[in-house]
Amino acid sequence: MGAFSRGWEAALLLTGTIIGVGMFGIPFVVREAGFLTGALLLAVLTAAILAVHLAYARIVLATPTVHRLPGYVRLYLGPLPGGVAALSNILGLAGALLAYVVLGGMFLGDIAHHFLPGVPAGAGPMIFFVLGFLILFRGLRFEGLVNAVLTLGLVGGVVALALALPHREAFGSLLTFGSFSVAAAYGVILFALDGAAVIPNMRVILGKATERLQPAVITGVLVPPALYLLFAAAVITATGAETTPDAVSGITARFGENFLLIGAAIGFLATITSFIGLGGVLEEMLVSDLRMNRRVALAGMAAAVLLAYVLGANDFLAIIGAVGALAIGLDSAFVLAVERRLPAPFRRLPSWLRLLLMFLFAVGAVLEIVHIIR
């Protein structure tokens, strides 16, 4: 495979990982905020996330050996911060996988029940769980190829759905600002934009063509928010006040079964691509940085996700809000701290911007904690 093709495969891995369950929460929180307010918050967080992703790419390029975030933190900041980063990474990635099983399973259950009425829709999460871990057991190269193909289908599907939805409200209704709880939207949007965890895997895919890593990161980060705005505008103008937290159920209630299948297919593609990307990252972190046996690592991941689901952790907005504001915010702060320790050619963030980004993530985490307590 040529360097150009590997560059696109790497970019699609990042895009496919970023576009996940968070996309389905965005129309609801953006409508609650006022479309322009939500779009402004999305733009600010996109800029912040792009800076963090590029900083992480420079960390990966500056370090001769490939690690996952806890490994880089341990290498540059010491064992104690490395241990904290490992705990944050494990909880954050496991929480993300759980969110994908919850919502992706709902979408897959709707599809399976439509074509096989004997299969209850409630079986979807278990089917999704088994399918996702079977793909992970095949290894990184298989994961990357499957993810690239599915991501192309996902991007095309989102655009097609946005164009196909009837628009019952004028687009002028989107030109509104509103007052809203920042905490309610912050964690959801941050979760929907993050995919930094797969950047080491992107380097592996690129092989010796490391000069393509940063362009692939820029492409991979900027495609999702553009799709999110298109998707949010289409859903809000189609369902108005009936916009639901998962987007698809509101579309189905208003427009019927055909849109349920289209929305469910897009939802399944969004969640399975993210599950593959982040599941592979968690597996590699446990194997490479924590020295676990690969099969033991996969079995432990599967057991943790299954146990959390069986114990009743199934509110996907609550899951992604907490993971977005807390785990992703902390991981981003670690990336910024490590970037500060890089040699001069790789250390490009000015001190004021690094401090501003850390302040943004810290305030967001505090707001999310207050929101959870209330």
VEXVEXFI-402011 format. One record per residue (C-alpha): x, y, z; residue in three letters; residue number from 1. Coordinates in nm, 4 decimals. Example, Ala and Ser with C-alpha at 12.3 -4.5 7.8 and 13.67 -1.06 7.14 Angstrom:
px|py|pz|type|seq
1.2300|-0.4500|0.7800|ALA|1 $
1.3670|-0.1060|0.7140|SER|2 $
This chain:
px|py|pz|type|seq
0.0000|0.0000|0.0000|MET|1 $
0.1449|0.3422|-0.1013|GLY|2 $
0.2119|0.6284|0.1390|ALA|3 $
-0.0823|0.8239|-0.0054|PHE|4 $
-0.3240|0.5347|0.0582|SER|5 $
-0.1840|0.4811|0.4053|ARG|6 $
-0.2336|0.8522|0.4745|GLY|7 $
-0.6014|0.8269|0.3896|TRP|8 $
-0.6391|0.5057|0.5889|GLU|9 $
-0.4867|0.6820|0.8906|ALA|10 $
-0.7120|0.9873|0.8467|ALA|11 $
-1.0188|0.7649|0.8109|LEU|12 $
-0.9216|0.5755|1.1264|LEU|13 $
-0.9239|0.9048|1.3186|LEU|14 $
-1.2446|1.0315|1.1560|THR|15 $
-1.4211|0.6996|1.2123|GLY|16 $
-1.3106|0.6915|1.5749|THR|17 $
-1.4248|1.0492|1.6413|ILE|18 $
-1.7672|1.0106|1.4791|ILE|19 $
-1.9490|0.7937|1.7299|GLY|20 $
-2.2350|0.8118|1.9758|VAL|21 $
-2.1576|1.1761|2.0516|GLY|22 $
-2.2940|1.2743|1.7106|MET|23 $
-2.6437|1.1654|1.8123|PHE|24 $
-2.6418|1.3795|2.1262|GLY|25 $
-2.5357|1.6970|1.9454|ILE|26 $
-2.8698|1.7954|1.7804|PRO|27 $
-3.0436|1.7849|2.1198|PHE|28 $
-2.7850|1.9882|2.3127|VAL|29 $
-2.7378|2.2330|2.0229|VAL|30 $
-3.1121|2.2925|1.9989|ARG|31 $
-3.1331|2.3461|2.3748|GLU|32 $
-2.8473|2.5949|2.3477|ALA|33 $
-2.9720|2.7801|2.0441|GLY|34 $
-2.8113|2.6681|1.7186|PHE|35 $
-2.5621|2.9549|1.6924|LEU|36 $
-2.4582|2.9207|2.0569|THR|37 $
-2.4053|2.5479|2.0122|GLY|38 $
-2.2159|2.6043|1.6867|ALA|39 $
-1.9887|2.8559|1.8616|LEU|40 $
-1.9142|2.6097|2.1427|LEU|41 $
-1.8472|2.3386|1.8823|LEU|42 $
-1.6031|2.5694|1.6995|ALA|43 $
-1.4152|2.6630|2.0189|VAL|44 $
-1.3837|2.3010|2.1312|LEU|45 $
-1.2817|2.1908|1.7795|THR|46 $
-0.9943|2.4407|1.7851|ALA|47 $
-0.8895|2.3202|2.1317|ALA|48 $
-0.9111|1.9531|2.0340|ILE|49 $
-0.7146|2.0114|1.7117|LEU|50 $
-0.4346|2.1761|1.9120|ALA|51 $
-0.4262|1.8797|2.1524|VAL|52 $
-0.4328|1.6209|1.8726|HIS|53 $
-0.1450|1.7912|1.6893|LEU|54 $
0.0499|1.8122|2.0158|ALA|55 $
-0.0030|1.4388|2.0677|TYR|56 $
0.1073|1.3708|1.7091|ALA|57 $
0.4326|1.5579|1.7813|ARG|58 $
0.4817|1.3506|2.0978|ILE|59 $
0.4387|1.0315|1.8940|VAL|60 $
0.6821|1.1556|1.6274|LEU|61 $
0.9417|1.2748|1.8803|ALA|62 $
0.9541|0.9422|2.0650|THR|63 $
1.1444|0.6548|1.8970|PRO|64 $
0.9220|0.3820|2.0448|THR|65 $
0.5432|0.3680|2.0051|VAL|66 $
0.3402|0.3834|2.3267|HIS|67 $
-0.0128|0.4791|2.4260|ARG|68 $
-0.0747|0.7900|2.6365|LEU|69 $
0.0109|0.6353|2.9782|PRO|70 $
0.3413|0.5124|2.8345|GLY|71 $
0.4338|0.8593|2.7071|TYR|72 $
0.3299|1.0192|3.0378|VAL|73 $
0.5404|0.7696|3.2335|ARG|74 $
0.8368|0.8273|3.0018|LEU|75 $
0.8309|1.2084|3.0162|TYR|76 $
0.6655|1.2897|3.3521|LEU|77 $
0.7462|0.9911|3.5756|GLY|78 $
0.5750|0.6815|3.7210|PRO|79 $
0.3129|0.8535|3.9411|LEU|80 $
0.1630|1.0705|3.6638|PRO|81 $
0.1923|0.7654|3.4379|GLY|82 $
-0.0176|0.5621|3.6810|GLY|83 $
-0.2828|0.8351|3.6990|VAL|84 $
-0.2878|0.8560|3.3182|ALA|85 $
-0.3261|0.4774|3.2942|ALA|86 $
-0.6243|0.4812|3.5310|LEU|87 $
-0.7855|0.7748|3.3480|SER|88 $
-0.7251|0.6099|3.0105|ASN|89 $
-0.8651|0.2745|3.1167|ILE|90 $
-1.1790|0.4266|3.2699|LEU|91 $
-1.2303|0.6679|2.9816|GLY|92 $
-1.1845|0.4097|2.7066|LEU|93 $
-1.3924|0.1474|2.8878|ALA|94 $
-1.6652|0.4083|2.9407|GLY|95 $
-1.6570|0.4924|2.5706|ALA|96 $
-1.6843|0.1242|2.4729|LEU|97 $
-1.9803|0.0908|2.7087|LEU|98 $
-2.1524|0.3902|2.5473|ALA|99 $
-2.1013|0.2340|2.2030|TYR|100 $
-2.2498|-0.0966|2.3179|VAL|101 $
-2.5522|0.0837|2.4680|VAL|102 $
-2.6420|0.3030|2.1702|LEU|103 $
-2.4879|0.0959|1.8907|GLY|104 $
-2.6699|-0.2073|2.0282|GLY|105 $
-2.9978|-0.0174|2.0179|MET|106 $
-2.9410|0.0693|1.6515|PHE|107 $
-2.8331|-0.2841|1.5611|LEU|108 $
-3.1316|-0.4276|1.7496|GLY|109 $
-3.3715|-0.2119|1.5466|ASP|110 $
-3.2139|-0.3332|1.2211|ILE|111 $
-3.2101|-0.6996|1.3249|ALA|112 $
-3.5697|-0.6897|1.4492|HIS|113 $
-3.6910|-0.5322|1.1240|HIS|114 $
-3.5429|-0.8043|0.9027|PHE|115 $
-3.5702|-1.0901|1.1542|LEU|116 $
-3.8847|-1.0251|1.3626|PRO|117 $
-3.8042|-1.3253|1.5807|GLY|118 $
-3.4962|-1.1443|1.7122|VAL|119 $
-3.6000|-0.9067|1.9924|PRO|120 $
-3.4700|-0.5499|1.9556|ALA|121 $
-3.3375|-0.5768|2.3118|GLY|122 $
-3.0823|-0.8332|2.1946|ALA|123 $
-2.8997|-0.5635|1.9975|GLY|124 $
-2.6436|-0.4669|2.2647|PRO|125 $
-2.5329|-0.8270|2.3106|MET|126 $
-2.5033|-0.8804|1.9336|ILE|127 $
-2.3041|-0.5564|1.9022|PHE|128 $
-2.0836|-0.6582|2.1947|PHE|129 $
-1.9981|-0.9970|2.0403|VAL|130 $
-1.9418|-0.8532|1.6901|LEU|131 $
-1.7185|-0.5739|1.8176|GLY|132 $
-1.4923|-0.8017|2.0189|PHE|133 $
-1.4695|-1.0565|1.7352|LEU|134 $
-1.3264|-0.7790|1.5144|ILE|135 $
-1.0814|-0.6765|1.7878|LEU|136 $
-0.9591|-1.0350|1.8171|PHE|137 $
-0.8489|-1.0212|1.4499|ARG|138 $
-0.5755|-0.7596|1.5133|GLY|139 $
-0.4801|-0.4026|1.4157|LEU|140 $
-0.4406|-0.4413|1.0377|ARG|141 $
-0.7824|-0.6035|1.0035|PHE|142 $
-0.9329|-0.3374|1.2327|GLU|143 $
-0.7826|-0.0564|1.0227|GLY|144 $
-0.9131|-0.1896|0.6908|LEU|145 $
-1.2624|-0.2615|0.8258|VAL|146 $
-1.2725|0.0816|0.9902|ASN|147 $
-1.1697|0.2629|0.6693|ALA|148 $
-1.4419|0.0959|0.4598|VAL|149 $
-1.7126|0.1492|0.7219|LEU|150 $
-1.6117|0.5139|0.7756|THR|151 $
-1.6563|0.5941|0.4061|LEU|152 $
-2.0052|0.4443|0.4279|GLY|153 $
-2.0727|0.6436|0.7444|LEU|154 $
-1.9763|0.9822|0.5952|VAL|155 $
-2.1858|0.9132|0.2849|GLY|156 $
-2.4786|0.7990|0.4980|GLY|157 $
-2.4799|1.1112|0.7176|VAL|158 $
-2.4789|1.3392|0.4132|VAL|159 $
-2.7559|1.1342|0.2468|ALA|160 $
-2.9745|1.1411|0.5593|LEU|161 $
-2.9276|1.5163|0.6030|ALA|162 $
-3.0374|1.5744|0.2427|LEU|163 $
-3.3270|1.3267|0.2599|ALA|164 $
-3.4938|1.4535|0.5786|LEU|165 $
-3.8033|1.6714|0.5208|PRO|166 $
-3.7456|2.0168|0.6690|HIS|167 $
-4.0573|2.1259|0.8546|ARG|168 $
-3.8958|2.4307|1.0125|GLU|169 $
-3.7325|2.7115|0.8145|ALA|170 $
-3.3546|2.7240|0.8197|PHE|171 $
-3.3938|3.0770|0.9566|GLY|172 $
-3.5033|2.9160|1.2833|SER|173 $
-3.1422|2.8027|1.3277|LEU|174 $
-3.0158|3.1605|1.3511|LEU|175 $
-3.0706|3.1818|1.7247|THR|176 $
-2.8651|3.2242|2.0374|PHE|177 $
-2.9918|3.0917|2.3681|GLY|178 $
-2.9117|3.0606|2.7347|SER|179 $
-2.8291|2.7095|2.8499|PHE|180 $
-2.6256|2.5032|3.0923|SER|181 $
-2.2735|2.4914|2.9502|VAL|182 $
-2.2092|2.1751|3.1503|ALA|183 $
-2.4946|1.9962|2.9732|ALA|184 $
-2.3365|2.0527|2.6318|ALA|185 $
-1.9644|2.0715|2.7114|TYR|186 $
-1.9016|1.7061|2.7956|GLY|187 $
-2.1195|1.5744|2.5121|VAL|188 $
-1.9480|1.7914|2.2486|ILE|189 $
-1.5974|1.7242|2.3832|LEU|190 $
-1.6654|1.3493|2.3753|PHE|191 $
-1.7938|1.3834|2.0184|ALA|192 $
-1.4705|1.5515|1.9035|LEU|193 $
-1.2020|1.3396|2.0664|ASP|194 $
-1.0062|1.0662|1.8929|GLY|195 $
-0.6515|1.1354|2.0114|ALA|196 $
-0.6152|0.7854|2.1510|ALA|197 $
-0.5740|0.6364|1.8005|VAL|198 $
-0.2868|0.8651|1.6935|ILE|199 $
-0.0184|0.6066|1.7873|PRO|200 $
-0.2094|0.3530|1.5750|ASN|201 $
-0.2062|0.6054|1.2889|MET|202 $
0.1739|0.6141|1.3101|ARG|203 $
0.1829|0.2333|1.2899|VAL|204 $
-0.0399|0.2416|0.9792|ILE|205 $
0.1795|0.5073|0.8123|LEU|206 $
0.4990|0.3084|0.8687|GLY|207 $
0.7959|0.5113|0.7426|LYS|208 $
0.5728|0.7845|0.5933|ALA|209 $
0.5688|0.9743|0.9240|THR|210 $
0.5549|1.3119|0.7463|GLU|211 $
0.1911|1.2328|0.6658|ARG|212 $
0.0871|1.1999|1.0308|LEU|213 $
0.0086|1.5649|1.1052|GLN|214 $
-0.1828|1.6259|0.7763|PRO|215 $
-0.3812|1.3077|0.8464|ALA|216 $
-0.4591|1.4354|1.1979|VAL|217 $
-0.5822|1.7708|1.0634|ILE|218 $
-0.8079|1.5998|0.8085|THR|219 $
-0.9323|1.3455|1.0599|GLY|220 $
-1.0206|1.6115|1.3189|VAL|221 $
-1.1898|1.8672|1.0908|LEU|222 $
-1.4264|1.6370|0.8992|VAL|223 $
-1.6415|1.5328|1.2019|PRO|224 $
-1.7508|1.8817|1.3244|PRO|225 $
-1.8539|1.9757|0.9699|ALA|226 $
-2.0693|1.6616|0.9545|LEU|227 $
-2.2048|1.7331|1.3045|TYR|228 $
-2.3278|2.0793|1.2052|LEU|229 $
-2.4908|1.9397|0.8911|LEU|230 $
-2.6518|1.6573|1.0892|PHE|231 $
-2.7687|1.8886|1.3694|ALA|232 $
-2.9186|2.1398|1.1260|ALA|233 $
-3.1012|1.8641|0.9369|ALA|234 $
-3.2398|1.6985|1.2507|VAL|235 $
-3.3438|2.0233|1.4214|ILE|236 $
-3.5236|2.1605|1.1153|THR|237 $
-3.6913|1.8213|1.0672|ALA|238 $
-3.8054|1.7470|1.4228|THR|239 $
-3.8070|2.0883|1.5927|GLY|240 $
-3.9247|2.0733|1.9531|ALA|241 $
-3.9470|1.6932|1.9229|GLU|242 $
-3.5684|1.6551|1.8853|THR|243 $
-3.4669|1.3714|2.1192|THR|244 $
-3.1384|1.3001|2.3039|PRO|245 $
-3.0547|1.0182|2.0596|ASP|246 $
-3.1839|1.2075|1.7491|ALA|247 $
-3.3029|0.8908|1.5715|VAL|248 $
-3.6094|0.8150|1.7871|SER|249 $
-3.7404|1.1682|1.7241|GLY|250 $
-3.6920|1.1257|1.3483|ILE|251 $
-3.8703|0.7902|1.3575|THR|252 $
-4.1626|0.9214|1.5622|ALA|253 $
-4.2234|1.1960|1.3080|ARG|254 $
-4.1390|1.0299|0.9764|PHE|255 $
-4.1859|0.6562|1.0238|GLY|256 $
-4.0118|0.3215|0.9860|GLU|257 $
-3.8071|0.3934|0.6724|ASN|258 $
-3.6174|0.6709|0.8443|PHE|259 $
-3.5703|0.4435|1.1450|LEU|260 $
-3.3750|0.1988|0.9289|LEU|261 $
-3.1652|0.4717|0.7653|ILE|262 $
-3.0898|0.6352|1.0983|GLY|263 $
-3.0187|0.3018|1.2643|ALA|264 $
-2.7795|0.2008|0.9853|ALA|265 $
-2.5873|0.5285|1.0228|ILE|266 $
-2.5923|0.4896|1.3997|GLY|267 $
-2.4533|0.1388|1.3773|PHE|268 $
-2.1726|0.2484|1.1425|LEU|269 $
-2.0863|0.5430|1.3701|ALA|270 $
-2.0668|0.3318|1.6818|THR|271 $
-1.8932|0.0238|1.5405|ILE|272 $
-1.6142|0.2319|1.3787|THR|273 $
-1.5511|0.4104|1.7094|SER|274 $
-1.5686|0.0822|1.9006|PHE|275 $
-1.3065|-0.0698|1.6695|ILE|276 $
-1.0749|0.2313|1.6945|GLY|277 $
-1.0872|0.2839|2.0706|LEU|278 $
-1.1097|-0.0866|2.1509|GLY|279 $
-0.7844|-0.1377|1.9622|GLY|280 $
-0.6243|0.1483|2.1555|VAL|281 $
-0.7267|0.0077|2.4942|LEU|282 $
-0.6033|-0.3371|2.3919|GLU|283 $
-0.2645|-0.2025|2.2790|GLU|284 $
-0.2291|0.0074|2.5946|MET|285 $
-0.2899|-0.2940|2.8182|LEU|286 $
-0.0495|-0.5075|2.6146|VAL|287 $
0.2306|-0.2598|2.5350|SER|288 $
0.2306|-0.0301|2.8373|ASP|289 $
0.0965|-0.2571|3.1134|LEU|290 $
0.2571|-0.5798|2.9789|ARG|291 $
-0.0620|-0.7866|2.9791|MET|292 $
-0.1109|-1.0944|2.7619|ASN|293 $
-0.3181|-0.9949|2.4558|ARG|294 $
-0.5945|-1.2512|2.5082|ARG|295 $
-0.6111|-1.1732|2.8797|VAL|296 $
-0.6374|-0.8016|2.7965|ALA|297 $
-0.9239|-0.8580|2.5518|LEU|298 $
-1.1018|-1.0903|2.7934|ALA|299 $
-1.0676|-0.8330|3.0728|GLY|300 $
-1.2007|-0.5544|2.8498|MET|301 $
-1.4981|-0.7660|2.7468|ALA|302 $
-1.5745|-0.8650|3.1062|ALA|303 $
-1.5584|-0.5047|3.2333|ALA|304 $
-1.7889|-0.3678|2.9624|VAL|305 $
-2.0345|-0.6556|2.9982|LEU|306 $
-2.0447|-0.6252|3.3778|LEU|307 $
-2.1100|-0.2498|3.3675|ALA|308 $
-2.3923|-0.3002|3.1169|TYR|309 $
-2.5517|-0.5840|3.3149|VAL|310 $
-2.5357|-0.3709|3.6314|LEU|311 $
-2.7477|-0.1049|3.4605|GLY|312 $
-2.5064|0.1550|3.3184|ALA|313 $
-2.7153|0.2322|3.0091|ASN|314 $
-2.7781|0.6112|2.9984|ASP|315 $
-2.5591|0.7027|2.7028|PHE|316 $
-2.5790|1.0829|2.7455|LEU|317 $
-2.4724|1.0553|3.1091|ALA|318 $
-2.1892|0.8184|3.0141|ILE|319 $
-2.0464|1.0336|2.7342|ILE|320 $
-2.0899|1.3559|2.9317|GLY|321 $
-1.8868|1.2196|3.2221|ALA|322 $
-1.6239|1.0559|2.9991|VAL|323 $
-1.5950|1.3677|2.7823|GLY|324 $
-1.5505|1.6245|3.0570|ALA|325 $
-1.3533|1.4170|3.3074|LEU|326 $
-1.1453|1.1461|3.1366|ALA|327 $
-1.0885|1.3243|2.8039|ILE|328 $
-1.0242|1.6548|2.9797|GLY|329 $
-0.7613|1.4922|3.2040|LEU|330 $
-0.6007|1.3047|2.9150|ASP|331 $
-0.5788|1.6302|2.7163|SER|332 $
-0.4078|1.8005|3.0111|ALA|333 $
-0.1529|1.5164|3.0213|PHE|334 $
-0.0842|1.5588|2.6481|VAL|335 $
-0.0196|1.9306|2.6993|LEU|336 $
0.2107|1.8615|2.9956|ALA|337 $
0.4120|1.6035|2.7997|VAL|338 $
0.4366|1.8331|2.4946|GLU|339 $
0.6070|2.0901|2.7185|ARG|340 $
0.8887|1.8378|2.7838|ARG|341 $
0.9617|1.7687|2.4151|LEU|342 $
1.2826|1.8856|2.2425|PRO|343 $
1.2571|2.2333|2.0865|ALA|344 $
1.1746|2.1283|1.7263|PRO|345 $
0.8647|1.9408|1.8497|PHE|346 $
0.7582|2.1828|2.1262|ARG|347 $
0.5476|2.4330|1.9332|ARG|348 $
0.2626|2.5392|2.1621|LEU|349 $
0.3236|2.8833|2.3156|PRO|350 $
0.3012|2.8837|2.6951|SER|351 $
-0.0060|3.1094|2.7010|TRP|352 $
-0.1993|2.8749|2.4713|LEU|353 $
-0.0993|2.5686|2.6724|ARG|354 $
-0.2209|2.7365|2.9942|LEU|355 $
-0.5416|2.8558|2.8264|LEU|356 $
-0.6219|2.5035|2.7059|LEU|357 $
-0.5509|2.3542|3.0477|MET|358 $
-0.7784|2.6163|3.2054|PHE|359 $
-1.0549|2.5323|2.9556|LEU|360 $
-1.0380|2.1599|3.0316|PHE|361 $
-1.0194|2.2194|3.4084|ALA|362 $
-1.3242|2.4489|3.4102|VAL|363 $
-1.5156|2.2010|3.1942|GLY|364 $
-1.4358|1.9166|3.4335|ALA|365 $
-1.5523|2.1207|3.7343|VAL|366 $
-1.8758|2.2167|3.5575|LEU|367 $
-1.9422|1.8517|3.4700|GLU|368 $
-1.8845|1.7416|3.8312|ILE|369 $
-2.1301|2.0080|3.9523|VAL|370 $
-2.3770|1.8983|3.6827|HIS|371 $
-2.3486|1.5324|3.7910|ILE|372 $
-2.3945|1.6180|4.1604|ILE|373 $
-2.7054|1.8225|4.0857|ARG|374 $
